[in-house]
Amino acid sequence: MVPQLKALTGHRGAWLLRPKTGDEVELVALTLWDSRASIEAFAGSDIDRAHVQPRARAVLSSFDDVVDHYEVVYGD
């Protein structure tokens, strides 16, 4: 998925994080975008709905249906 994201205008990077949890493996996907319009170009008008590729859906036991958005107020 990352190569596809890199080709999109406004995409600034992606991270796949794995917090330390119990017996299950949890993954957190973090993507960076220039603007809300860039996110809409990728995800559609309902940017709060999770965009999970069919191949990922096939191997995940569960995933969140909604996403959280944060605005960067400082970066270095």
C-alpha positions as CSV (number, residue, x, y, z in Angstrom):
1,M,0.0,0.0,0.0
2,V,2.8,2.4,0.7
3,P,4.0,2.5,-2.9
4,Q,0.5,3.4,-3.9
5,L,0.3,6.1,-1.3
6,K,3.6,7.6,-2.3
7,A,2.2,8.3,-5.8
8,L,-0.7,10.4,-4.4
9,T,-0.4,14.2,-4.4
10,G,-0.3,15.4,-0.8
11,H,0.9,12.2,0.8
12,R,3.8,12.9,3.2
13,G,4.7,9.6,4.7
14,A,3.4,6.5,6.5
15,W,4.3,4.5,9.6
16,L,3.0,1.1,10.7
17,L,3.4,0.9,14.5
18,R,3.1,-2.1,16.8
19,P,2.4,-1.2,20.5
20,K,3.4,-3.8,23.1
21,T,0.2,-5.6,24.0
22,G,-0.9,-8.9,25.4
23,D,-1.1,-12.1,23.3
24,E,-2.6,-10.4,20.2
25,V,-0.6,-8.4,17.7
26,E,-2.0,-4.9,17.3
27,L,-1.0,-2.6,14.5
28,V,-1.5,1.2,14.2
29,A,-1.3,2.8,10.8
30,L,-0.2,6.4,10.7
31,T,-0.3,8.4,7.5
32,L,0.8,12.0,7.0
33,W,-1.0,14.3,4.5
34,D,-0.6,17.9,3.3
35,S,-4.2,18.8,3.8
36,R,-7.8,17.6,4.3
37,A,-8.3,17.8,0.5
38,S,-5.4,15.4,0.1
39,I,-7.0,12.9,2.5
40,E,-10.3,13.2,0.6
41,A,-8.6,12.5,-2.7
42,F,-7.4,9.2,-1.1
43,A,-10.3,8.2,1.1
44,G,-13.3,9.9,-0.4
45,S,-15.6,12.5,1.2
46,D,-16.1,10.5,4.4
47,I,-12.5,10.8,5.7
48,D,-13.5,9.5,9.1
49,R,-14.2,6.0,7.7
50,A,-11.3,3.6,7.8
51,H,-9.9,2.7,4.3
52,V,-8.7,-0.9,4.7
53,Q,-7.5,-2.7,1.6
54,P,-9.1,-6.1,0.8
55,R,-5.8,-7.9,1.3
56,A,-5.4,-6.4,4.7
57,R,-9.1,-7.3,5.6
58,A,-8.4,-10.9,4.7
59,V,-5.6,-11.3,7.3
60,L,-6.8,-9.0,10.1
61,S,-9.0,-10.4,12.9
62,S,-10.5,-7.0,13.4
63,F,-10.0,-3.3,12.7
64,D,-11.5,0.0,13.6
65,D,-14.2,1.3,11.3
66,V,-13.3,4.9,12.0
67,V,-10.1,6.9,12.1
68,D,-8.8,9.8,14.1
69,H,-7.3,12.9,12.5
70,Y,-4.8,15.2,14.1
71,E,-3.4,18.6,13.0
72,V,0.3,19.1,13.4
73,V,0.9,22.2,15.4
74,Y,4.7,21.7,15.6
75,G,7.1,19.5,13.7
76,D,10.9,19.4,13.4
